[in-house]
Amino acid sequence: MFEPLTDLSRARILVSNDDGLDAPGIKVLERVARSLSDDVWVVAPETEQSGAGHSLTLHDPIRYHQRGPRHVAVRGTPTDCVLLGVKLFTGDRRPDLVLSGINRGGNMGEDVTYSGTVAVAMEGTLLGIRSIALSQQFSDPDAIPWDTAEAVAADVIRRACAAPWSRGVFINVNVPDCRPDRVKGIRPARQGKRIGSSRFSENLVQRVDPRGRPYVWIGVEQVRGLEGEGTDLHAVADDHVSVTPLRIDLTDEATLAAMETVF
């Protein structure tokens, strides 16, 4: 178990994301982290890596450069950033907490399987560090309510860290698309599932380039159907902050028992 971490003022915090070091969300998260502790390190991708999932760079060298004290830009994936941040850049003391985000857009339901934001927290957990992923839902890309995420994030982080966690678990937080004074509360919720297909599978755009070669854009379709109360999707749609514990162990016990009867 991760024991409760009640005094974050002494914590070393590693901040990363998948939107890149210059993204507005990571600047918000860094401010939140600095409100909790003075010992904050930022290691993030040089360019946007949305949809990278939990991928590692294995066939190319990973280049990086300092962007200021305790700030490193990595030409690699979100997972690369956490690995290098923990093993190389934070010196002789490992982080006590990994924070990921704040992502531009929600990471709920099946999104977590694609998300580089979630992968940061996953990698932190695999390295034995308490980890939290944070995402801000939005409907208007020109009016993302970053102030809502900034208003609630520190409280969510403090309260989550005050609880004991299983070591194979990380926390996925999603903030609703509303003004700070419209947030109804914080709701623990299970991972949901959109009704129908994946949000990506129905939005494949086929085109032909000027040289006559075909190509495809994978778009993002906002699927509105939700699966039941008690899910992250339902909580955020109801203007609550969702807090979802996710497990590294993906084993389905019921199917494992069924397999044992036939093999």
LUMDREN-238195 format. One record per residue (C-alpha): residue in three letters; x, y, z; residue number from 1. Coordinates in pm, 1 decimal, always signed. Layout:
# residues N
+-----+----------+----------+----------+-----+
:  aa :       px :       py :       pz :   i :
+-----+----------+----------+----------+-----+
: ALA :        X :        Y :        Z : NUM :
...
+-----+----------+----------+----------+-----+
***
This chain:
# residues 263
+-----+----------+----------+----------+-----+
:  aa :       px :       py :       pz :   i :
+-----+----------+----------+----------+-----+
: MET :     +0.0 :     +0.0 :     +0.0 :   1 :
: PHE :    +93.3 :   +362.2 :    -49.3 :   2 :
: GLU :    +61.9 :   +506.7 :   +298.8 :   3 :
: PRO :   -129.3 :   +834.1 :   +334.4 :   4 :
: LEU :    +79.0 :  +1134.4 :   +226.9 :   5 :
: THR :    -64.3 :  +1410.8 :   +442.1 :   6 :
: ASP :   +218.7 :  +1666.9 :   +432.5 :   7 :
: LEU :   +271.2 :  +1753.5 :    +66.8 :   8 :
: SER :   +484.7 :  +2053.9 :   +156.2 :   9 :
: ARG :   +778.3 :  +1812.7 :   +191.6 :  10 :
: ALA :   +697.9 :  +1609.5 :   -118.5 :  11 :
: ARG :   +906.1 :  +1603.0 :   -434.4 :  12 :
: ILE :   +658.9 :  +1633.2 :   -722.9 :  13 :
: LEU :   +726.5 :  +1536.9 :  -1085.1 :  14 :
: VAL :   +492.1 :  +1702.2 :  -1337.0 :  15 :
: SER :   +447.1 :  +1572.0 :  -1692.3 :  16 :
: ASN :   +181.4 :  +1550.4 :  -1964.1 :  17 :
: ASP :   +113.2 :  +1448.9 :  -2324.0 :  18 :
: ASP :    +20.6 :  +1790.7 :  -2466.6 :  19 :
: GLY :   +380.9 :  +1912.3 :  -2451.2 :  20 :
: LEU :   +594.8 :  +2133.6 :  -2230.6 :  21 :
: ASP :   +446.2 :  +2454.8 :  -2370.9 :  22 :
: ALA :    +80.6 :  +2352.9 :  -2334.2 :  23 :
: PRO :   -138.5 :  +2576.1 :  -2115.9 :  24 :
: GLY :   -258.4 :  +2281.7 :  -1906.4 :  25 :
: ILE :    +86.9 :  +2189.7 :  -1778.9 :  26 :
: LYS :   +146.4 :  +2550.7 :  -1677.9 :  27 :
: VAL :   -173.1 :  +2535.4 :  -1474.0 :  28 :
: LEU :    -64.6 :  +2207.9 :  -1315.8 :  29 :
: GLU :   +278.8 :  +2344.4 :  -1232.0 :  30 :
: ARG :   +116.9 :  +2635.4 :  -1047.0 :  31 :
: VAL :   -102.1 :  +2387.0 :   -860.0 :  32 :
: ALA :   +200.4 :  +2171.3 :   -773.9 :  33 :
: ARG :   +393.1 :  +2475.8 :   -649.1 :  34 :
: SER :   +101.7 :  +2564.6 :   -422.6 :  35 :
: LEU :   +155.0 :  +2223.0 :   -260.3 :  36 :
: SER :   +536.9 :  +2203.2 :   -250.1 :  37 :
: ASP :   +848.6 :  +2401.5 :   -340.0 :  38 :
: ASP :  +1017.8 :  +2087.7 :   -476.3 :  39 :
: VAL :   +861.7 :  +2063.0 :   -824.5 :  40 :
: TRP :  +1022.5 :  +1921.1 :  -1140.0 :  41 :
: VAL :   +872.3 :  +1942.5 :  -1487.8 :  42 :
: VAL :   +971.4 :  +1684.4 :  -1752.1 :  43 :
: ALA :   +743.1 :  +1676.9 :  -2055.2 :  44 :
: PRO :   +739.8 :  +1603.3 :  -2428.6 :  45 :
: GLU :   +888.8 :  +1864.7 :  -2658.0 :  46 :
: THR :   +584.2 :  +1835.3 :  -2887.5 :  47 :
: GLU :   +228.4 :  +1713.5 :  -2846.6 :  48 :
: GLN :   +194.0 :  +1337.9 :  -2793.2 :  49 :
: SER :   -182.6 :  +1301.4 :  -2750.6 :  50 :
: GLY :   -296.9 :   +945.2 :  -2816.4 :  51 :
: ALA :    +50.7 :   +802.8 :  -2758.1 :  52 :
: GLY :    -80.3 :   +576.1 :  -2484.9 :  53 :
: HIS :   +176.3 :   +389.5 :  -2276.7 :  54 :
: SER :   +439.1 :   +372.1 :  -2551.0 :  55 :
: LEU :   +818.2 :   +378.6 :  -2512.9 :  56 :
: THR :  +1080.4 :   +496.4 :  -2760.6 :  57 :
: LEU :  +1294.2 :   +187.3 :  -2824.1 :  58 :
: HIS :  +1439.1 :   +222.1 :  -3175.0 :  59 :
: ASP :  +1568.8 :   +580.9 :  -3169.9 :  60 :
: PRO :  +1779.3 :   +782.8 :  -2927.1 :  61 :
: ILE :  +1579.3 :  +1004.8 :  -2692.7 :  62 :
: ARG :  +1706.3 :  +1360.2 :  -2712.9 :  63 :
: TYR :  +1631.1 :  +1623.3 :  -2450.7 :  64 :
: HIS :  +1731.4 :  +1971.5 :  -2347.3 :  65 :
: GLN :  +1700.8 :  +2191.9 :  -2040.6 :  66 :
: ARG :  +1437.6 :  +2463.0 :  -2064.3 :  67 :
: GLY :  +1525.6 :  +2624.4 :  -1733.5 :  68 :
: PRO :  +1585.7 :  +2510.6 :  -1375.9 :  69 :
: ARG :  +1407.7 :  +2179.0 :  -1315.7 :  70 :
: HIS :  +1240.5 :  +2197.2 :  -1659.4 :  71 :
: VAL :  +1332.5 :  +1944.1 :  -1929.0 :  72 :
: ALA :  +1185.8 :  +1903.8 :  -2278.6 :  73 :
: VAL :  +1208.7 :  +1545.1 :  -2407.1 :  74 :
: ARG :  +1180.7 :  +1444.6 :  -2772.6 :  75 :
: GLY :   +984.8 :  +1134.0 :  -2684.6 :  76 :
: THR :   +662.6 :   +995.2 :  -2543.6 :  77 :
: PRO :   +495.6 :  +1075.5 :  -2211.4 :  78 :
: THR :   +619.8 :   +742.5 :  -2077.3 :  79 :
: ASP :   +975.5 :   +831.5 :  -2180.7 :  80 :
: CYS :   +942.2 :  +1155.8 :  -1986.1 :  81 :
: VAL :   +842.8 :   +988.4 :  -1660.2 :  82 :
: LEU :  +1110.0 :   +720.6 :  -1693.8 :  83 :
: LEU :  +1384.3 :   +976.7 :  -1754.9 :  84 :
: GLY :  +1243.8 :  +1215.6 :  -1498.3 :  85 :
: VAL :  +1252.6 :   +954.3 :  -1222.8 :  86 :
: LYS :  +1575.1 :   +778.2 :  -1321.6 :  87 :
: LEU :  +1789.4 :  +1066.6 :  -1449.1 :  88 :
: PHE :  +1667.0 :  +1420.3 :  -1395.6 :  89 :
: THR :  +1542.6 :  +1444.1 :  -1037.0 :  90 :
: GLY :  +1880.3 :  +1368.9 :   -884.1 :  91 :
: ASP :  +1944.9 :  +1158.8 :   -578.5 :  92 :
: ARG :  +1587.1 :  +1162.5 :   -449.1 :  93 :
: ARG :  +1294.0 :   +997.7 :   -623.5 :  94 :
: PRO :   +966.7 :  +1188.4 :   -656.3 :  95 :
: ASP :   +702.8 :  +1122.4 :   -393.0 :  96 :
: LEU :   +421.9 :  +1212.0 :   -633.0 :  97 :
: VAL :   +375.1 :  +1215.1 :  -1012.1 :  98 :
: LEU :   +114.2 :  +1455.4 :  -1151.0 :  99 :
: SER :     +3.5 :  +1438.4 :  -1514.0 : 100 :
: GLY :   -182.9 :  +1699.1 :  -1718.8 : 101 :
: ILE :   -378.4 :  +1904.3 :  -1700.7 : 102 :
: ASN :   -495.9 :  +1751.6 :  -2026.1 : 103 :
: ARG :   -679.4 :  +1954.8 :  -2289.4 : 104 :
: GLY :   -994.8 :  +1744.0 :  -2294.4 : 105 :
: GLY :  -1140.8 :  +1469.3 :  -2079.5 : 106 :
: ASN :   -992.1 :  +1123.4 :  -2038.3 : 107 :
: MET :  -1288.3 :   +909.0 :  -1939.2 : 108 :
: GLY :  -1434.8 :   +574.3 :  -2032.3 : 109 :
: GLU :  -1239.6 :   +398.1 :  -2306.7 : 110 :
: ASP :  -1025.9 :   +710.4 :  -2361.6 : 111 :
: VAL :   -793.6 :   +592.8 :  -2085.0 : 112 :
: THR :   -658.4 :   +316.8 :  -2311.2 : 113 :
: TYR :   -531.9 :   +572.8 :  -2565.5 : 114 :
: SER :   -435.8 :   +854.6 :  -2332.6 : 115 :
: GLY :    -77.8 :   +971.9 :  -2291.3 : 116 :
: THR :   -196.6 :  +1167.4 :  -1986.7 : 117 :
: VAL :   -314.0 :   +847.5 :  -1819.8 : 118 :
: ALA :     +6.6 :   +673.8 :  -1933.5 : 119 :
: VAL :   +215.8 :   +922.0 :  -1731.7 : 120 :
: ALA :    +34.2 :   +814.5 :  -1416.0 : 121 :
: MET :    +55.9 :   +450.3 :  -1519.6 : 122 :
: GLU :   +432.9 :   +470.9 :  -1562.9 : 123 :
: GLY :   +473.1 :   +651.6 :  -1231.7 : 124 :
: THR :   +279.0 :   +371.7 :  -1063.8 : 125 :
: LEU :   +492.4 :   +103.9 :  -1230.8 : 126 :
: LEU :   +797.9 :   +285.5 :  -1091.7 : 127 :
: GLY :   +649.9 :   +262.1 :   -743.0 : 128 :
: ILE :   +534.3 :   +624.5 :   -711.0 : 129 :
: ARG :   +190.3 :   +754.7 :   -616.5 : 130 :
: SER :    +47.5 :   +909.2 :   -936.6 : 131 :
: ILE :   -251.5 :  +1119.8 :  -1042.2 : 132 :
: ALA :   -370.6 :  +1211.5 :  -1394.4 : 133 :
: LEU :   -584.7 :  +1524.4 :  -1436.9 : 134 :
: SER :   -791.4 :  +1634.1 :  -1738.8 : 135 :
: GLN :  -1016.9 :  +1928.7 :  -1817.2 : 136 :
: GLN :  -1330.4 :  +1860.7 :  -2021.2 : 137 :
: PHE :  -1436.0 :  +2128.4 :  -2272.0 : 138 :
: SER :  -1688.0 :  +2192.2 :  -2547.0 : 139 :
: ASP :  -1546.1 :  +2515.4 :  -2691.6 : 140 :
: PRO :  -1176.4 :  +2493.9 :  -2787.4 : 141 :
: ASP :  -1153.8 :  +2873.4 :  -2771.3 : 142 :
: ALA :  -1286.3 :  +2888.2 :  -2416.0 : 143 :
: ILE :  -1137.9 :  +2598.6 :  -2220.0 : 144 :
: PRO :  -1215.8 :  +2658.9 :  -1850.1 : 145 :
: TRP :   -862.8 :  +2617.4 :  -1716.8 : 146 :
: ASP :   -956.5 :  +2826.0 :  -1412.6 : 147 :
: THR :  -1197.5 :  +2549.4 :  -1309.1 : 148 :
: ALA :   -921.3 :  +2287.7 :  -1309.1 : 149 :
: GLU :   -690.7 :  +2526.1 :  -1124.2 : 150 :
: ALA :   -958.7 :  +2599.3 :   -865.7 : 151 :
: VAL :  -1024.4 :  +2234.8 :   -775.0 : 152 :
: ALA :   -698.4 :  +2047.9 :   -847.2 : 153 :
: ALA :   -503.1 :  +2121.6 :   -528.6 : 154 :
: ASP :   -792.5 :  +2013.3 :   -307.2 : 155 :
: VAL :   -847.5 :  +1693.6 :   -506.1 : 156 :
: ILE :   -476.2 :  +1608.5 :   -491.7 : 157 :
: ARG :   -450.8 :  +1673.8 :   -116.6 : 158 :
: ARG :   -757.5 :  +1469.6 :    -34.1 : 159 :
: ALA :   -662.0 :  +1180.3 :   -261.0 : 160 :
: CYS :   -309.8 :  +1164.5 :   -118.1 : 161 :
: ALA :   -450.7 :  +1156.9 :   +236.2 : 162 :
: ALA :   -599.9 :   +812.0 :   +162.0 : 163 :
: PRO :   -409.0 :   +481.9 :   +142.3 : 164 :
: TRP :   -384.8 :   +331.3 :   -208.2 : 165 :
: SER :   -295.3 :    -10.4 :   -336.1 : 166 :
: ARG :    +45.9 :     +7.8 :   -503.1 : 167 :
: GLY :    -89.4 :   -112.3 :   -835.8 : 168 :
: VAL :   -340.9 :   +173.0 :   -853.8 : 169 :
: PHE :   -332.3 :   +531.1 :   -983.0 : 170 :
: ILE :   -598.1 :   +802.5 :   -978.6 : 171 :
: ASN :   -766.9 :   +948.6 :  -1286.6 : 172 :
: VAL :   -933.3 :  +1288.3 :  -1230.4 : 173 :
: ASN :  -1163.8 :  +1466.3 :  -1476.5 : 174 :
: VAL :  -1292.7 :  +1822.0 :  -1431.3 : 175 :
: PRO :  -1628.8 :  +1924.7 :  -1581.4 : 176 :
: ASP :  -1680.3 :  +2184.4 :  -1852.4 : 177 :
: CYS :  -1823.4 :  +2463.1 :  -1638.9 : 178 :
: ARG :  -1719.9 :  +2769.3 :  -1443.2 : 179 :
: PRO :  -1561.9 :  +2709.1 :  -1099.9 : 180 :
: ASP :  -1873.1 :  +2824.8 :   -914.1 : 181 :
: ARG :  -2086.7 :  +2573.3 :  -1106.8 : 182 :
: VAL :  -1891.8 :  +2265.8 :   -992.0 : 183 :
: LYS :  -2130.4 :  +2064.6 :   -774.9 : 184 :
: GLY :  -1869.2 :  +1858.5 :   -594.6 : 185 :
: ILE :  -1619.0 :  +1573.7 :   -620.1 : 186 :
: ARG :  -1754.3 :  +1227.2 :   -697.8 : 187 :
: PRO :  -1563.8 :   +895.1 :   -679.4 : 188 :
: ALA :  -1668.8 :   +705.3 :   -991.4 : 189 :
: ARG :  -1592.1 :   +390.7 :  -1184.4 : 190 :
: GLN :  -1460.1 :   +395.9 :  -1541.3 : 191 :
: GLY :  -1751.4 :   +430.4 :  -1782.3 : 192 :
: LYS :  -1816.4 :   +322.7 :  -2139.9 : 193 :
: ARG :  -1977.4 :   +527.1 :  -2413.3 : 194 :
: ILE :  -2278.2 :   +367.1 :  -2577.0 : 195 :
: GLY :  -2186.9 :   +233.7 :  -2920.1 : 196 :
: SER :  -1846.6 :   +240.7 :  -3086.3 : 197 :
: SER :  -1519.9 :   +400.2 :  -2979.6 : 198 :
: ARG :  -1519.1 :   +777.4 :  -3022.9 : 199 :
: PHE :  -1244.0 :   +734.9 :  -3285.5 : 200 :
: SER :  -1374.8 :   +445.7 :  -3492.3 : 201 :
: GLU :  -1664.9 :   +630.6 :  -3659.3 : 202 :
: ASN :  -1464.8 :   +933.0 :  -3774.6 : 203 :
: LEU :  -1213.3 :   +809.3 :  -4032.0 : 204 :
: VAL :  -1171.2 :  +1064.0 :  -4311.2 : 205 :
: GLN :  -1027.0 :   +924.4 :  -4636.2 : 206 :
: ARG :   -863.7 :  +1165.6 :  -4879.7 : 207 :
: VAL :   -614.3 :  +1174.8 :  -5166.9 : 208 :
: ASP :   -305.4 :  +1398.4 :  -5166.6 : 209 :
: PRO :   -198.1 :  +1611.5 :  -5469.0 : 210 :
: ARG :    +18.9 :  +1323.4 :  -5594.1 : 211 :
: GLY :   -273.0 :  +1083.1 :  -5603.8 : 212 :
: ARG :   -178.6 :   +885.6 :  -5292.9 : 213 :
: PRO :   -456.1 :   +794.7 :  -5048.3 : 214 :
: TYR :   -435.4 :   +883.1 :  -4680.5 : 215 :
: VAL :   -659.8 :   +879.5 :  -4373.8 : 216 :
: TRP :   -719.8 :  +1124.8 :  -4087.5 : 217 :
: ILE :   -839.0 :   +972.1 :  -3759.5 : 218 :
: GLY :  -1075.0 :  +1229.3 :  -3613.4 : 219 :
: VAL :  -1228.0 :  +1262.5 :  -3268.5 : 220 :
: GLU :  -1604.1 :  +1233.0 :  -3244.8 : 221 :
: GLN :  -1772.8 :  +1345.3 :  -2925.2 : 222 :
: VAL :  -2008.7 :  +1056.8 :  -2847.6 : 223 :
: ARG :  -2286.4 :  +1180.8 :  -2620.7 : 224 :
: GLY :  -2440.0 :   +855.2 :  -2501.3 : 225 :
: LEU :  -2338.6 :   +756.9 :  -2147.3 : 226 :
: GLU :  -2347.9 :   +429.3 :  -1959.9 : 227 :
: GLY :  -2531.8 :   +463.1 :  -1631.6 : 228 :
: GLU :  -2490.6 :   +652.8 :  -1308.8 : 229 :
: GLY :  -2178.4 :   +605.5 :  -1101.2 : 230 :
: THR :  -1937.8 :   +641.0 :  -1395.7 : 231 :
: ASP :  -1677.9 :   +907.5 :  -1469.9 : 232 :
: LEU :  -1873.1 :  +1005.4 :  -1783.6 : 233 :
: HIS :  -2193.7 :  +1057.9 :  -1589.6 : 234 :
: ALA :  -2024.4 :  +1247.5 :  -1305.1 : 235 :
: VAL :  -1854.6 :  +1498.1 :  -1534.9 : 236 :
: ALA :  -2169.6 :  +1545.7 :  -1743.8 : 237 :
: ASP :  -2343.1 :  +1631.0 :  -1414.3 : 238 :
: ASP :  -2081.2 :  +1902.4 :  -1337.4 : 239 :
: HIS :  -1891.2 :  +1696.5 :  -1080.3 : 240 :
: VAL :  -1518.9 :  +1631.1 :  -1065.5 : 241 :
: SER :  -1474.7 :  +1255.5 :  -1115.6 : 242 :
: VAL :  -1208.3 :  +1063.5 :   -922.1 : 243 :
: THR :  -1148.1 :   +714.4 :  -1061.7 : 244 :
: PRO :   -892.9 :   +464.1 :   -924.9 : 245 :
: LEU :   -751.0 :   +256.3 :  -1211.7 : 246 :
: ARG :   -554.5 :    -68.8 :  -1178.8 : 247 :
: ILE :   -238.0 :   -172.0 :  -1356.2 : 248 :
: ASP :   -348.9 :   -537.3 :  -1330.7 : 249 :
: LEU :   -597.5 :   -585.0 :  -1615.8 : 250 :
: THR :   -676.0 :   -948.3 :  -1533.8 : 251 :
: ASP :  -1044.2 :  -1039.2 :  -1539.1 : 252 :
: GLU :  -1088.0 :  -1286.5 :  -1253.8 : 253 :
: ALA :  -1417.3 :  -1433.3 :  -1372.8 : 254 :
: THR :  -1281.4 :  -1516.2 :  -1719.0 : 255 :
: LEU :   -958.3 :  -1647.8 :  -1566.1 : 256 :
: ALA :  -1167.2 :  -1891.1 :  -1360.4 : 257 :
: ALA :  -1353.7 :  -1995.7 :  -1675.4 : 258 :
: MET :  -1023.8 :  -2053.2 :  -1859.3 : 259 :
: GLU :   -902.4 :  -2271.4 :  -1573.3 : 260 :
: THR :  -1199.8 :  -2504.5 :  -1629.5 : 261 :
: VAL :  -1107.8 :  -2564.4 :  -1994.8 : 262 :
: PHE :   -726.5 :  -2565.1 :  -1990.1 : 263 :
+-----+----------+----------+----------+-----+
***
